[in-house]
Amino acid sequence: MSGSASDPQGDGIAAIRVNDVAAHSDDGFATWSVSLPLTVGENRLVVETLDDSGQRAAEADVVTVQVRAFPALRSVGDGGLVLDKANNRAFVSDGTLRAVYTFDLETGQRTVVTSSRPVDKLLNTEPFGSGPEMVLPRYPGLHGPESRVLLISGASLERRVMEINPNTGERSVFYNPNNTPGSGPAFDLLRSAILDPANNRLLVIDGFNGSMRVLAVDLGTENRTLISGSGRGSGPGLEVVESLYLDAGANRLFAVDNRSASGPSRRLLSIDLTNGNRTVLSSSGENIGTGPAMFNALSLDFDSETHRFLIADSSAQRLLTVDRETGDRQVVSGLLEAEMIGEGPALLRLRAARFLDSHRAVVVDDELEVPLMVDLGSGERRLLPSNAIGAGPRFEEPRAMARLGETLVVADKTANALVSVDLQTGDRTVMLGGASSGLREPALLTLDPTANRLLFVDDIAQAPRLMAMDPQTLLLSSVSGPEAAGPALFNPVSMVLDAANHRVLLADAGGQRIIAIQLATGERTLLLDDLPVRGIELGASLALGADGNTLFMLAGSNDGFLLSLNLTTGERQTLSGEDPDTGDLIGGPAFALFGCFGMALDETRHRAFITCPSGNIQQVDLDTGQVSVVSGNSEEINTGGAGPGLVDPVALIADLDNQRLLVLDMAQRAVMTADLRSGDRVVNSWTDVIMR
């Protein structure tokens, strides 16, 4: 935490404490900072001051800070969802982060149950829970009064069944087919498993594609018995089976076979656990039941009240129900236009689905970092309650921002909107947006403070134009469209205001050039067109020096470089990175500016701040060209700064009075602040769900 202090009577400040922790200062507390431990939830920070005359202000200022945990799903394991209905929560396995989370189905609160790796850079910076590492955890199930999690872990022939204690995160091996004292058929390849507690056994799908079987493992002796497959039971063979549902009362195992020798059709099978007989319940290729075919079921569930199965089909990206009696298949919701039933986020990479009750299902999708609730009647899909910071609509593709006091305006290209963000509360409000707003996917944005208006460029893919909006009345006006005089715009990628000359300057990737637009007339003028061949083509960021004549251009192409351009003479100088003319490295290190986009200047200290795809905010010394990390996200060069990591920071605003940078992270759909003294990062506004 940092701040500034002064005494109304002119006395000096002798000391500052925050929650009884002494603050540090090098300038008599004109500015100060302090490091404090915070806990998840609301933290009340009380600033106490003492002046030279002995006067104490016990509550000179009070700030409330919310700390939240952001474990985000990266890659849901196959069938990676199971519901703990008694506690109204969902367990989800994450293959990439080797973790299991719970999501509260009422509040949306997410918790790390266990993880073999760090899952974020805020509160979950270390693995959680002891025991063997999980590898590609998938097909979780629950057992026992403690809702212990059983899941498949391991690659190929190293697969085993692991058990997770949901209270401690402890991981242990429940059953290892490669290290077992039991007798019976030897394992080929463990595919999936489901617990049969009534018979104290584990039912396992074993084998390679084209030849699979069901084995029972006695949990007392670990002896193995063939239940169904080649050599036991009648009916079609088991070819590619992994999704299972056990009906213990009927002593039947239900499974989806994702490959059928009779053709492309997949089958829903009933397996009698007494004699091993296999019966097809539904198959489009065998004319058993009506409706669309199944392609690749990753999960299978059953509702006893409506007598129907629920299938998450990851190939067709559809949620299906199958009637147990007739075999009829019905789409609840899908990705194809004809199957996109109900409102809500589209199903793009389905991984699993489970009945919550007869009317609702919980679904996990790899394109969403939180589960979906799906109404099985209407197909309506809604995300779990938001853990977002700030209320309001979600960002879709935030590309640029401008500052109006303590409010930011964000241009969201995909949402086709200009959105205001309150920096104090994080609340988001659509200023102007929608199909009838007159906007055409705004992507570049700046503030014209003299005229009290926002300037933005939209319709970049078709006919780029410069527009203006009054932030009070929200009225739009055209500044420069295709009909205006001067060279046409082809693909503008960056814009900066030149207030002294009443114009904006644009980097146009369509011709590797800088174009000026006069704000009074809309006339366009070609300023520079001999720029480095790939300097603007792959994207460039512009910033204008205080002299009004020096234009700084950051280009992430080649190995990355930063240029200064004299707008009067056209002379250019490489300040940092690989000189596009000579290939020489200026400053360094090499590749430090590769792929970077987004820039803000601090000319009083001869430096430029830039954002990079590694998730780092870097500074370039404008005298030497040396590059260093201001706020790091990469472990290799994390020179300073705690807090949530950056993923794809695309825009920066320097607030030098408060020694901070405002950062727009497109991938995380967030506005964040980075402290220039410590590098610490906090989230100002976050819209919760990342659709990757």
Wavefront OBJ file of the C-alpha trace (Angstrom):
o trace
v 0.000 0.000 0.000
v 1.286 3.485 -0.800
v 0.095 7.049 -0.433
v 0.953 10.665 0.195
v 0.488 12.822 3.293
v 0.510 16.476 4.375
v -0.633 18.359 7.473
v -3.323 21.086 7.090
v -1.541 23.260 9.685
v 1.784 22.870 7.962
v 3.375 20.639 10.589
v 5.667 17.879 9.426
v 4.525 14.262 9.450
v 6.448 12.229 12.000
v 4.981 8.769 11.445
v 2.350 6.831 9.550
v 1.007 3.430 10.498
v -1.456 1.238 8.645
v -3.209 -1.375 10.767
v -0.419 -0.844 13.325
v 2.334 -1.505 10.769
v 4.846 1.334 10.344
v 5.103 2.876 6.887
v 8.407 3.725 5.195
v 9.302 7.044 3.576
v 12.395 8.749 2.163
v 10.851 12.223 1.868
v 9.308 12.992 5.245
v 6.135 11.056 4.389
v 5.239 13.269 1.468
v 5.042 9.842 -0.129
v 5.104 6.570 1.784
v 4.597 2.842 1.408
v 3.940 -0.155 3.624
v 3.666 -3.920 3.116
v 0.716 -5.615 4.796
v -0.536 -9.194 5.008
v -4.036 -9.576 3.566
v -6.577 -12.363 3.891
v -9.159 -13.637 1.437
v -12.266 -11.489 1.648
v -12.704 -7.914 2.829
v -9.740 -6.162 4.461
v -10.227 -2.840 6.289
v -7.022 -0.786 6.207
v -6.848 2.100 8.697
v -4.221 4.815 8.208
v -2.995 6.508 11.389
v -0.829 9.657 11.278
v 1.319 11.486 13.827
v 2.618 15.013 13.152
v 5.610 16.856 14.611
v 3.459 18.615 17.214
v 2.277 15.294 18.615
v -1.201 15.440 17.102
v -2.478 11.974 16.207
v -5.208 11.134 13.686
v -6.362 7.616 14.512
v -8.309 7.281 11.259
v -6.745 9.708 8.841
v -7.992 7.488 6.064
v -9.742 4.140 5.746
v -9.570 1.894 2.709
v -11.399 -1.377 2.099
v -9.621 -3.924 -0.098
v -11.208 -7.094 -1.451
v -8.918 -10.090 -1.843
v -10.240 -12.920 -3.983
v -8.881 -16.223 -5.172
v -8.904 -16.776 -8.917
v -8.200 -20.445 -9.600
v -9.170 -20.653 -13.259
v -9.800 -23.776 -15.281
v -7.212 -24.249 -18.013
v -7.995 -27.656 -19.497
v -10.779 -29.767 -18.031
v -9.953 -33.468 -17.988
v -12.116 -35.907 -19.954
v -15.366 -36.371 -18.068
v -13.830 -34.035 -15.491
v -16.951 -33.156 -13.496
v -18.772 -34.757 -10.585
v -21.438 -33.220 -8.342
v -21.585 -33.297 -4.561
v -25.307 -32.581 -4.358
v -25.427 -32.835 -0.569
v -23.093 -29.843 -0.343
v -24.328 -28.134 -3.532
v -20.923 -28.064 -5.165
v -19.143 -29.347 -8.244
v -15.727 -31.007 -8.322
v -13.795 -30.311 -11.533
v -10.441 -31.786 -12.582
v -7.923 -29.697 -14.530
v -5.437 -31.622 -16.649
v -3.034 -28.776 -17.394
v -2.684 -27.519 -13.827
v -3.020 -31.038 -12.378
v -5.607 -29.792 -9.931
v -9.095 -30.440 -8.601
v -11.370 -27.505 -7.779
v -14.750 -27.140 -6.170
v -17.304 -24.619 -7.387
v -20.137 -23.627 -5.074
v -23.265 -23.931 -7.220
v -25.024 -21.152 -5.308
v -22.329 -18.492 -4.970
v -19.885 -19.533 -7.682
v -17.026 -19.438 -5.154
v -14.152 -21.583 -6.348
v -11.679 -23.388 -4.135
v -8.560 -25.409 -4.832
v -9.073 -28.887 -3.360
v -5.686 -30.225 -4.404
v -3.021 -29.304 -6.938
v 0.272 -30.807 -7.989
v 1.329 -27.424 -9.393
v 0.717 -23.732 -8.622
v -2.617 -22.735 -10.133
v -2.333 -18.948 -10.055
v 0.058 -16.167 -9.089
v -2.060 -14.645 -6.337
v -2.998 -16.978 -3.487
v -2.296 -20.385 -4.960
v 1.374 -19.928 -5.758
v 2.402 -23.336 -4.405
v 1.081 -26.880 -4.909
v -1.661 -27.747 -2.435
v -2.008 -31.074 -0.679
v 0.589 -33.774 -0.155
v 1.023 -37.078 -1.926
v 1.864 -38.366 -5.402
v 1.609 -35.952 -8.289
v -1.492 -36.149 -10.454
v -0.993 -36.427 -14.202
v -3.889 -35.647 -16.556
v -6.571 -36.165 -13.872
v -9.887 -37.233 -15.420
v -13.162 -39.092 -14.814
v -13.612 -38.056 -11.169
v -16.155 -39.742 -8.925
v -17.141 -39.431 -5.267
v -17.330 -42.019 -2.519
v -17.886 -42.215 1.210
v -19.401 -39.781 3.716
v -16.474 -37.372 3.262
v -17.097 -37.129 -0.497
v -13.610 -38.361 -1.276
v -12.691 -37.968 -4.921
v -11.565 -40.921 -7.019
v -10.076 -40.180 -10.425
v -7.846 -41.596 -13.130
v -4.308 -40.195 -13.129
v -1.339 -40.921 -15.336
v -0.406 -41.238 -18.974
v -0.631 -44.424 -21.002
v 0.605 -47.517 -19.138
v 1.260 -45.548 -15.919
v -2.425 -44.933 -15.241
v -3.832 -45.559 -11.790
v -6.806 -44.647 -9.617
v -6.056 -41.903 -7.103
v -8.008 -40.753 -4.068
v -8.260 -37.111 -2.943
v -9.208 -35.996 0.552
v -11.429 -32.932 -0.095
v -10.676 -31.464 3.335
v -6.872 -31.634 3.290
v -6.010 -32.012 -0.394
v -3.995 -35.140 0.429
v -3.482 -37.403 -2.585
v -2.992 -41.152 -2.347
v -3.025 -44.147 -4.680
v -6.344 -45.960 -4.373
v -5.554 -48.688 -6.889
v -2.520 -49.249 -9.107
v -2.941 -51.963 -11.758
v 0.841 -52.038 -12.195
v 1.462 -52.786 -8.524
v -1.200 -55.117 -7.177
v -1.054 -58.381 -5.197
v -4.357 -59.628 -6.590
v -4.879 -62.452 -9.057
v -6.960 -62.624 -12.214
v -6.720 -61.289 -15.773
v -3.697 -59.077 -16.350
v -4.335 -55.427 -17.142
v -3.691 -54.094 -20.631
v -4.533 -50.379 -20.239
v -6.682 -48.739 -17.577
v -9.265 -46.495 -19.310
v -11.814 -45.527 -16.653
v -13.219 -46.787 -13.389
v -16.299 -46.457 -11.207
v -16.772 -47.545 -7.611
v -19.402 -50.162 -6.710
v -19.506 -49.709 -2.908
v -22.413 -52.111 -2.378
v -20.203 -54.945 -3.611
v -16.914 -53.508 -2.295
v -15.386 -53.487 -5.739
v -14.047 -51.226 -8.424
v -15.463 -51.650 -11.922
v -12.794 -50.910 -14.491
v -12.744 -50.478 -18.251
v -9.523 -52.061 -19.511
v -7.980 -52.620 -22.919
v -6.933 -50.995 -26.164
v -9.161 -49.449 -28.824
v -11.147 -52.148 -30.568
v -10.904 -54.688 -27.760
v -12.046 -53.602 -24.328
v -13.594 -55.314 -21.341
v -15.095 -54.693 -17.926
v -13.121 -56.018 -14.963
v -14.142 -56.057 -11.306
v -11.430 -55.465 -8.703
v -12.218 -56.750 -5.210
v -11.164 -53.960 -2.839
v -10.327 -56.422 -0.096
v -8.060 -58.768 -2.033
v -7.496 -56.793 -5.270
v -8.378 -59.963 -7.175
v -9.649 -59.270 -10.685
v -12.643 -60.864 -12.380
v -13.793 -60.547 -15.982
v -17.334 -59.132 -15.954
v -17.987 -58.438 -19.638
v -16.018 -58.505 -22.863
v -14.496 -61.006 -25.206
v -15.155 -64.423 -23.685
v -17.962 -63.316 -21.357
v -21.433 -62.072 -22.178
v -23.349 -61.795 -25.414
v -23.953 -58.742 -27.567
v -21.707 -56.316 -29.437
v -18.074 -56.092 -28.425
v -16.661 -53.174 -26.477
v -14.453 -51.034 -28.718
v -13.839 -47.532 -27.293
v -15.564 -47.217 -23.943
v -14.723 -44.756 -21.168
v -17.896 -42.907 -20.076
v -19.760 -44.947 -17.448
v -22.835 -44.850 -15.218
v -23.585 -47.505 -12.581
v -27.150 -48.483 -11.661
v -26.329 -50.487 -8.546
v -29.966 -51.358 -7.845
v -30.404 -52.980 -11.241
v -26.856 -54.397 -11.186
v -26.181 -52.791 -14.547
v -23.394 -50.688 -15.968
v -24.237 -48.233 -18.733
v -21.579 -47.062 -21.166
v -21.155 -45.229 -24.452
v -19.063 -46.988 -27.081
v -17.459 -44.241 -29.156
v -16.617 -46.554 -32.040
v -18.688 -49.229 -33.705
v -17.440 -51.848 -36.159
v -20.807 -51.724 -37.908
v -20.221 -48.150 -39.077
v -19.769 -44.598 -37.860
v -22.576 -44.907 -35.327
v -21.839 -44.822 -31.620
v -23.828 -46.864 -29.136
v -25.301 -46.451 -25.699
v -24.949 -49.856 -24.060
v -26.435 -51.597 -21.054
v -24.121 -54.191 -19.479
v -25.600 -56.820 -17.177
v -23.086 -57.245 -14.355
v -24.412 -60.705 -13.525
v -23.849 -62.416 -16.874
v -21.905 -59.790 -18.860
v -24.519 -59.513 -21.608
v -24.399 -56.273 -23.591
v -27.502 -54.658 -25.059
v -27.698 -51.628 -27.352
v -30.118 -49.032 -25.963
v -29.570 -46.302 -28.553
v -27.711 -46.111 -31.869
v -28.535 -44.099 -34.975
v -26.603 -46.514 -37.191
v -28.677 -49.449 -35.974
v -31.969 -47.515 -36.035
v -32.431 -47.823 -32.307
v -34.033 -44.592 -31.212
v -34.537 -41.424 -33.220
v -32.543 -38.202 -33.198
v -28.978 -37.107 -33.992
v -26.076 -39.507 -33.788
v -23.629 -39.625 -30.909
v -19.993 -39.012 -31.849
v -17.677 -38.751 -28.863
v -19.265 -38.973 -25.440
v -16.998 -37.751 -22.644
v -19.512 -38.183 -19.844
v -22.657 -40.146 -19.088
v -25.237 -39.539 -16.367
v -28.756 -40.777 -15.601
v -31.862 -39.269 -14.008
v -34.122 -41.875 -12.410
v -37.148 -39.567 -12.314
v -37.327 -38.905 -16.060
v -35.604 -42.171 -17.115
v -33.175 -40.429 -19.405
v -29.432 -40.270 -19.842
v -27.365 -37.111 -20.257
v -24.402 -37.150 -22.654
v -21.728 -34.511 -23.276
v -20.673 -35.038 -26.903
v -17.318 -33.318 -27.415
v -17.111 -33.877 -31.177
v -20.531 -32.509 -32.088
v -20.373 -29.959 -29.220
v -23.868 -30.837 -28.160
v -25.619 -31.816 -24.978
v -27.908 -34.816 -25.543
v -30.542 -36.628 -23.545
v -31.385 -40.242 -24.365
v -34.632 -41.905 -23.329
v -33.813 -45.182 -21.565
v -36.917 -46.977 -22.838
v -37.037 -45.838 -26.475
v -33.425 -44.863 -27.165
v -34.603 -41.549 -28.629
v -31.918 -38.866 -28.643
v -32.751 -35.203 -28.172
v -30.514 -32.140 -28.339
v -30.677 -29.923 -25.269
v -28.268 -27.390 -26.725
v -25.484 -27.460 -29.296
v -23.050 -25.442 -31.359
v -24.616 -25.911 -34.796
v -26.997 -23.108 -35.698
v -29.972 -25.474 -35.825
v -29.064 -26.870 -32.393
v -28.248 -23.607 -30.621
v -31.263 -23.881 -28.366
v -31.706 -21.332 -25.599
v -29.772 -18.199 -24.668
v -26.348 -18.034 -23.057
v -22.677 -18.774 -23.759
v -22.180 -21.180 -26.647
v -20.930 -24.716 -26.082
v -17.560 -24.775 -27.820
v -15.435 -27.497 -26.202
v -17.661 -29.667 -24.040
v -15.900 -31.841 -21.494
v -18.607 -33.176 -19.167
v -22.199 -32.752 -17.979
v -24.122 -33.998 -14.923
v -27.745 -33.859 -13.811
v -28.256 -31.447 -10.932
v -31.905 -32.478 -10.854
v -34.494 -33.557 -13.410
v -34.659 -30.086 -14.930
v -31.109 -28.736 -14.692
v -27.600 -29.842 -15.583
v -24.121 -28.601 -14.737
v -21.717 -28.460 -17.683
v -17.987 -27.775 -18.041
v -16.529 -26.436 -21.270
v -12.840 -25.876 -22.027
v -13.611 -22.426 -23.426
v -14.985 -21.258 -20.073
v -13.179 -21.088 -16.763
v -16.331 -21.702 -14.722
v -19.142 -24.258 -15.078
v -22.461 -23.554 -16.774
v -25.950 -24.218 -15.473
v -28.213 -25.508 -18.253
v -32.004 -25.593 -18.199
v -32.864 -28.948 -19.776
v -36.256 -27.722 -20.945
v -35.344 -24.444 -22.609
v -31.640 -24.992 -23.277
v -30.872 -21.702 -21.519
v -27.268 -21.545 -20.359
v -25.945 -19.316 -17.617
v -22.617 -19.045 -15.901
v -22.316 -19.656 -12.197
v -22.682 -16.469 -10.125
v -19.846 -14.119 -10.834
v -16.752 -13.658 -8.725
v -16.051 -10.582 -10.802
v -14.638 -7.351 -9.445
v -17.150 -4.653 -10.225
v -20.681 -5.095 -11.470
v -21.774 -4.779 -15.060
v -21.427 -6.476 -18.431
v -18.544 -8.731 -19.336
v -15.778 -7.576 -21.599
v -15.498 -9.582 -24.798
v -12.433 -8.212 -26.612
v -11.195 -5.039 -24.896
v -8.632 -3.427 -27.186
v -7.982 0.164 -26.075
v -8.723 2.609 -23.273
v -8.748 6.315 -22.407
v -8.939 8.020 -19.030
v -11.604 10.459 -17.843
v -10.580 11.305 -14.271
v -11.314 8.264 -12.115
v -13.162 6.615 -14.975
v -11.720 4.656 -17.850
v -13.415 4.241 -21.187
v -12.668 0.909 -22.847
v -13.217 0.117 -26.519
v -14.511 -3.450 -26.801
v -14.287 -4.546 -30.412
v -16.257 -7.795 -30.299
v -18.947 -6.407 -27.987
v -19.171 -3.376 -30.315
v -19.276 -1.050 -27.347
v -17.613 1.760 -25.457
v -17.644 0.797 -21.782
v -16.940 3.038 -18.796
v -15.053 1.552 -15.848
v -15.144 3.137 -12.390
v -11.612 2.811 -11.029
v -12.851 2.941 -7.437
v -15.559 0.264 -7.598
v -14.664 -1.612 -10.781
v -18.235 -1.211 -12.027
v -18.676 -1.394 -15.794
v -21.358 0.482 -17.723
v -22.030 0.438 -21.451
v -21.874 4.054 -22.600
v -22.761 3.205 -26.161
v -23.088 -0.157 -27.840
v -25.136 -2.608 -29.817
v -26.192 -3.006 -33.421
v -28.225 0.228 -33.488
v -25.632 2.390 -31.727
v -23.830 3.529 -34.850
v -20.625 1.822 -33.728
v -18.733 -0.536 -35.994
v -16.429 -2.509 -33.708
v -14.286 0.246 -32.130
v -10.659 -0.783 -31.698
v -8.551 2.390 -31.270
v -9.368 5.060 -28.691
v -7.974 8.304 -27.285
v -9.205 11.377 -25.429
v -9.362 14.881 -26.892
v -9.501 16.889 -23.632
v -9.661 20.297 -25.334
v -12.914 19.438 -27.066
v -14.063 17.130 -24.242
v -14.671 14.210 -26.547
v -13.512 10.680 -27.174
v -11.935 9.860 -30.503
v -12.012 6.319 -31.819
v -11.396 4.372 -35.000
v -13.804 1.616 -35.984
v -14.851 -0.422 -39.027
v -11.198 -1.326 -39.477
v -11.894 -4.464 -41.510
v -14.047 -2.645 -44.100
v -13.731 1.136 -44.295
v -11.810 2.571 -41.324
v -13.115 5.880 -40.049
v -12.322 8.299 -37.232
v -15.320 9.067 -35.035
v -15.971 11.295 -32.019
v -18.310 10.829 -29.065
v -19.370 13.350 -26.452
v -19.011 11.516 -23.092
v -21.906 13.484 -21.576
v -24.505 13.338 -24.352
v -23.121 10.165 -26.002
v -23.739 11.780 -29.384
v -21.604 10.475 -32.239
v -20.088 12.528 -35.009
v -17.869 11.650 -37.938
v -14.420 13.241 -38.016
v -12.888 11.516 -41.022
v -14.497 8.831 -43.138
v -13.701 7.247 -46.497
v -15.098 10.322 -48.235
v -12.600 12.723 -46.620
v -9.681 14.096 -48.605
v -6.295 12.444 -48.450
v -4.857 8.926 -48.512
v -7.253 6.186 -47.500
v -6.803 4.199 -44.312
v -6.272 0.488 -44.801
v -5.465 -1.094 -41.459
v -4.785 1.405 -38.653
v -3.225 -0.324 -35.643
v -2.383 2.549 -33.296
v -3.441 6.157 -32.688
v -2.107 9.076 -30.650
v -3.408 12.624 -30.148
v -1.256 15.560 -31.281
v -3.140 18.258 -29.360
v -0.819 21.125 -30.270
v -1.519 20.611 -33.966
v -5.197 19.642 -33.555
v -4.742 16.259 -35.167
v -4.349 12.556 -34.509
v -1.525 10.407 -35.835
v -2.204 6.846 -36.930
v 0.102 3.947 -37.688
v -1.392 2.284 -40.767
v -0.278 -1.311 -41.280
v -1.774 -1.310 -44.767
v 1.145 0.716 -46.094
v 3.731 0.883 -43.318
v 3.121 4.594 -42.878
v 2.090 7.341 -40.484
v -1.024 9.329 -41.427
v -2.209 12.553 -39.788
v -5.898 13.457 -39.588
v -6.870 17.082 -39.006
v -9.603 17.159 -36.373
v -11.245 20.295 -37.764
v -11.606 19.121 -41.363
v -11.056 15.358 -41.330
v -8.406 15.762 -44.023
v -5.760 13.042 -44.045
v -2.098 13.705 -44.764
v 0.724 11.247 -45.305
v 3.513 12.088 -42.855
v 5.944 9.194 -43.136
v 5.933 6.292 -45.548
v 9.521 5.042 -45.515
v 9.192 3.148 -42.266
v 10.871 -0.239 -41.703
v 9.288 -2.787 -43.993
v 7.799 -4.862 -41.179
v 7.673 -2.125 -38.567
v 3.961 -1.437 -38.760
v 2.861 -4.432 -40.789
v 2.766 -6.683 -37.730
v 1.480 -4.013 -35.390
v 3.002 -0.942 -33.808
v 2.295 1.357 -30.887
v 2.679 5.131 -30.987
v 3.423 7.744 -28.329
v 4.063 11.453 -28.854
v 6.818 13.271 -27.018
v 6.188 16.415 -25.003
v 7.877 18.522 -27.698
v 5.083 17.599 -30.098
v 7.628 16.732 -32.764
v 9.102 13.417 -31.620
v 7.001 10.363 -32.322
v 7.958 7.126 -30.605
v 7.053 3.900 -32.378
v 7.283 0.460 -30.803
v 7.227 -2.473 -33.212
v 7.221 -6.040 -31.978
v 8.090 -7.524 -35.367
v 11.491 -9.019 -36.246
v 13.249 -9.066 -32.870
v 11.396 -5.963 -31.657
v 12.571 -2.362 -31.671
v 11.710 1.123 -30.441
v 12.200 4.096 -32.781
v 12.013 7.854 -32.411
v 10.734 9.683 -35.509
v 11.224 13.389 -36.165
v 7.934 14.574 -37.646
v 9.568 17.589 -39.291
v 12.568 15.976 -40.951
v 11.468 12.341 -41.072
v 14.732 11.334 -39.419
v 14.480 8.187 -37.350
v 16.679 6.696 -34.658
v 16.567 3.234 -33.136
v 16.470 3.642 -29.368
v 16.304 -0.013 -28.327
v 16.192 -3.458 -29.853
v 17.361 -4.678 -33.240
v 17.995 -1.773 -35.595
v 15.792 -2.531 -38.639
v 18.365 -0.971 -40.986
v 21.645 -2.418 -39.699
v 20.568 -5.395 -37.602
v 22.655 -4.094 -34.693
v 21.371 -4.597 -31.156
v 20.793 -1.316 -29.337
v 20.626 -1.693 -25.577
v 19.203 -5.058 -24.739
v 18.828 -7.809 -23.885
v 18.072 -9.342 -27.280
v 14.438 -10.184 -28.045
v 13.290 -8.111 -25.041
v 10.848 -6.162 -27.252
v 9.748 -9.087 -29.419
v 5.964 -9.118 -29.828
v 5.472 -6.161 -27.472
v 2.521 -3.830 -28.011
v 1.292 -0.929 -25.899
v 3.380 2.018 -24.733
v 3.325 4.973 -22.327
v 6.013 7.623 -21.780
v 7.714 9.055 -18.704
v 9.951 11.611 -20.394
v 10.990 13.324 -17.167
v 12.828 10.122 -16.275
v 13.751 9.299 -19.882
v 11.869 6.019 -20.014
v 9.047 4.316 -21.856
v 6.788 1.643 -20.420
v 5.699 -1.164 -22.702
v 3.533 -4.268 -22.414
v 4.674 -7.612 -23.745
v 2.991 -10.942 -24.572
v 5.011 -12.672 -21.869
v 2.774 -10.858 -19.414
v 5.473 -8.402 -18.375
v 5.434 -4.636 -18.159
v 8.904 -3.479 -19.131
v 10.642 -0.146 -19.174
v 13.074 1.068 -21.810
v 15.781 3.541 -20.880
v 15.509 6.079 -23.704
v 19.185 7.032 -23.333
v 20.797 3.576 -23.287
v 18.131 1.312 -24.770
v 18.399 -1.083 -21.829
v 15.191 -2.967 -21.052
v 14.163 -4.054 -17.561
v 11.031 -5.453 -15.960
v 8.830 -3.070 -13.982
v 6.172 -5.595 -13.081
v 6.852 -9.198 -13.929
v 4.730 -12.206 -14.628
v 7.458 -14.560 -15.800
v 9.261 -16.504 -13.091
v 12.575 -16.137 -14.904
v 12.555 -12.347 -14.774
v 10.066 -11.528 -12.038
v 12.107 -8.702 -10.586
v 9.321 -7.246 -8.547
v 5.665 -7.266 -7.934
v 3.179 -9.525 -6.311
v -0.440 -9.986 -7.263
v -2.367 -11.522 -10.122
v -0.310 -12.174 -13.218
v -0.745 -10.484 -16.558
v -1.455 -12.587 -19.647
v -1.938 -10.295 -22.647
v -1.607 -6.630 -21.640
v -2.489 -4.586 -24.729
v -2.774 -1.001 -23.479
v -1.135 1.228 -20.875
v -1.902 4.575 -19.301
v 0.791 6.131 -17.111
v -0.548 7.857 -13.989
v 2.763 9.352 -12.892
v 1.225 11.540 -10.170
v 0.235 8.362 -8.355
v 3.240 6.345 -9.532
v 1.114 3.697 -11.183
v 0.296 2.211 -14.554
v -3.238 1.380 -15.612
v -3.175 -1.798 -17.675
v -5.757 -3.361 -19.972
v -5.360 -7.142 -20.234
v -7.320 -8.408 -23.220
v -6.984 -12.125 -22.481
v -8.096 -11.773 -18.871
v -10.729 -9.142 -19.713
v -9.470 -7.020 -16.880
v -8.327 -3.539 -15.957
v -5.394 -3.724 -13.559
v -3.002 -1.361 -11.802
v 0.748 -1.879 -11.489
v 2.630 0.103 -8.849
v 5.759 1.691 -10.336
v 7.668 1.506 -7.049
v 7.017 -2.096 -6.071
v 5.720 -3.672 -9.274
v 2.724 -4.984 -7.311
v -0.435 -5.568 -9.304
v -4.078 -5.322 -8.283
v -7.282 -5.828 -10.247
v -9.531 -2.794 -10.687
v -12.218 -4.429 -12.780
v -12.516 -8.030 -13.871
v -15.359 -9.704 -15.700
v -14.770 -13.139 -14.290
v -15.007 -15.486 -17.232
v -12.306 -15.973 -19.811
v -13.528 -17.499 -23.073
v -10.272 -18.749 -24.522
l 1 2 3 4 5 6 7 8 9 10 11 12 13 14 15 16 17 18 19 20 21 22 23 24 25 26 27 28 29 30 31 32 33 34 35 36 37 38 39 40 41 42 43 44 45 46 47 48 49 50 51 52 53 54 55 56 57 58 59 60 61 62 63 64 65 66 67 68 69 70 71 72 73 74 75 76 77 78 79 80 81 82 83 84 85 86 87 88 89 90 91 92 93 94 95 96 97 98 99 100 101 102 103 104 105 106 107 108 109 110 111 112 113 114 115 116 117 118 119 120 121 122 123 124 125 126 127 128 129 130 131 132 133 134 135 136 137 138 139 140 141 142 143 144 145 146 147 148 149 150 151 152 153 154 155 156 157 158 159 160 161 162 163 164 165 166 167 168 169 170 171 172 173 174 175 176 177 178 179 180 181 182 183 184 185 186 187 188 189 190 191 192 193 194 195 196 197 198 199 200 201 202 203 204 205 206 207 208 209 210 211 212 213 214 215 216 217 218 219 220 221 222 223 224 225 226 227 228 229 230 231 232 233 234 235 236 237 238 239 240 241 242 243 244 245 246 247 248 249 250 251 252 253 254 255 256 257 258 259 260 261 262 263 264 265 266 267 268 269 270 271 272 273 274 275 276 277 278 279 280 281 282 283 284 285 286 287 288 289 290 291 292 293 294 295 296 297 298 299 300 301 302 303 304 305 306 307 308 309 310 311 312 313 314 315 316 317 318 319 320 321 322 323 324 325 326 327 328 329 330 331 332 333 334 335 336 337 338 339 340 341 342 343 344 345 346 347 348 349 350 351 352 353 354 355 356 357 358 359 360 361 362 363 364 365 366 367 368 369 370 371 372 373 374 375 376 377 378 379 380 381 382 383 384 385 386 387 388 389 390 391 392 393 394 395 396 397 398 399 400 401 402 403 404 405 406 407 408 409 410 411 412 413 414 415 416 417 418 419 420 421 422 423 424 425 426 427 428 429 430 431 432 433 434 435 436 437 438 439 440 441 442 443 444 445 446 447 448 449 450 451 452 453 454 455 456 457 458 459 460 461 462 463 464 465 466 467 468 469 470 471 472 473 474 475 476 477 478 479 480 481 482 483 484 485 486 487 488 489 490 491 492 493 494 495 496 497 498 499 500 501 502 503 504 505 506 507 508 509 510 511 512 513 514 515 516 517 518 519 520 521 522 523 524 525 526 527 528 529 530 531 532 533 534 535 536 537 538 539 540 541 542 543 544 545 546 547 548 549 550 551 552 553 554 555 556 557 558 559 560 561 562 563 564 565 566 567 568 569 570 571 572 573 574 575 576 577 578 579 580 581 582 583 584 585 586 587 588 589 590 591 592 593 594 595 596 597 598 599 600 601 602 603 604 605 606 607 608 609 610 611 612 613 614 615 616 617 618 619 620 621 622 623 624 625 626 627 628 629 630 631 632 633 634 635 636 637 638 639 640 641 642 643 644 645 646 647 648 649 650 651 652 653 654 655 656 657 658 659 660 661 662 663 664 665 666 667 668 669 670 671 672 673 674 675 676 677 678 679 680 681 682 683 684 685 686 687 688 689 690 691 692
